[in-house]
């Protein structure tokens, strides 16, 4: 463990603009993280220019403050050329570290830009000591842990890691484990792993049963670990990270000042802690809890029957509300120029706007106080019961404008020289791995053979199950491989049903789930060697850290699940280095992006066979809470009528669609593209005889009698 007990931890602040960046440093941040152009998981924010980044690096370094760049978005194959240019420039600008999610970006950095220091993003899902050890072995100098861990678990992981540990200490919490949320992507191709999340967890839903109560079942309260700073430091945390690259300067400044006070204070100083909490109360965030730090099942994680909006609650729309206006009795003071957000209760939509007009008793006013009944101008149709929040103050914004700012323009000429210097290197790098498609990008993927495909080939068919009882039914086809999830139930069932599964023994592949908490590592450490002794030599991992279970087993065949989030050919080189032979593409991939990978020379050079899941109900959320208000195996419905179901899997709560998605009609097309194997996933739900028969019909080439989603395959992953 890196010794942090006697060393003051780093306070790491977010910044989405130069004003916020300056405010964070002024408030006392030891380090600031910003988004790298077009490569960060907050794609909804405005990108910084390279001149601005150069100015911020110099500005921060003069003040002994570090600057980190979040390059933590998943990368599609056609984005590699631009990424190479960006990484080459960043290496010359010399930020203190890049925060990485994509394994392909990691490969490019290590091979071509070794001057870049790398941190493993929380989106890489480090939730146990195996993951942290693996990231250290790969060359990451810091690991940002999953947000779902308790202080006790963090302590155990940090002591076994030997690498810097960073944790989120304040800000928004996702309902799903980072790196495993597919919900936004599933609802329309806007991938949360690429920074385009539409936040389906913040919507209002209703249980699809008589008397089912509407609520914000999955809308997490914000995290506040202000009480636990010293406990986490004792646990070995090197850096305390504040979430909020889309938050205002007022918010970031208030939060940084609060945590600075507590970090610098003596442990147990209650007066400092009280003052810090008063600052946090003024930051216009959501209701807060201590997250998972004390327990994985805190009652304070979610307030299911209250909208989890950011900001000060101003009130509910009352009589007199309508198109373009909202009437309400104020709960907090407002003035013209404040930033407000309307929450439409019936749809879950949120509309942000700057307040332009306020009237009281028919007269225009510029300011209103708590308790006053007023009418506000709103750019939307408002209904009674809709809620209004204040998310930023005009006074705070004007104060920021008056600060002497950076002058990025003076760095423009220097950056131009860097561009000229790096252009030649980038060109050489591109040639070194021959990025270039074997077909025109304008040509239909379905109409041409990929470089690795053949006109009459069909992909090998694998079937995946998480319950051995499914084998009592006749499967729709005898699979080339039978993928069986390894968990306590399947392991115990296998011990007692060896006779029933005997005919599948030579086809069975044991698969590890993507979530293995620290307390479960012991079970897998014992079960895996036992199964290997039973001559099971083919395995599938759900997280790169799990490769360490097999690191000394040379004769084994390893493959990767779709949860490794492979969206580009460069990531395949990392898996090859970890001794994998096969891997599935990210399940949210679209047809063009899949074709781009398969038709690249790099994919062929990696030596890995690429497969894809073509049928199933993948977990859209994968979350640690098992809250009392959850109703499992019962559908819940979105404001748009979409229907989903909660299940328990991987010692977690997962949300799945009521119906599977299917690419079974695309098998010939996938084979022509070069896909070597496809997976029919029967996990996470009870399988009926009728469904098995329908899958069999479609595999036999008959037209489907069901209208099913194709996920993003026919669309475009954003």
Secondary structure, DSSP 4 states (H G I P E B T S, - for coil): ----TTSPPEEEEE-SSHHHHHHHHHHT-SEEEEEPTTTSS-TTSPPPPHHHHHHHHHHHHHTT-EEEEEE-S---GGGHHHHHHHHHHHHHHT-SEEEE--HHHHHHHHHH-TTS-EEE-GGG---SHHHHHHHHHHT-SEEE--TT--HHHHHHHHHTT-SEEEEEEEE---SSPTT---HHHHTTS--GGGT----GGGS-EEESSTTPPEE-TT-BPEEE-GGGHHHHHHHT--EEEE--TTS-HHHHHHHHHHHHHHHHSPTT-HHHHHHHHHHHHTS----EE-TTSS-TT-TTSB-TTS---SSEEEEE--TT-BEEEEEEE-SS-EETT-EEEEE-TTT--EEEEE---EEETTEEESEE-TT-EEEEEEEEE--TT-EEEEEE-HHHHHHHHTS----GGGGHHHHHHHHHHHHHHHHHHHHHTT--BSS-TTS-TTTS--TT--TT---EEEEEES-GGGGGSPPSS--SEEEEEESHHHHHHHHH-TTTTGGGGGGEEEEE-S---GGGHHHHHHHHHHHHHTT--EEEESSGGGGGGGTT-TT-EEEE-GGG---STHHHHHHHHTTEEEEEPPTT--HHHHHHHHTBHHHHHHT-EEEEEEEE---SEEES---TT--TTSEEE-TT--EEEEEEETTEEEEEESS-EE-GGGHHHHHHHT--EEEEE--SSPPPHHHHHHHHHHHTTPPPSS--B-TTTTS---
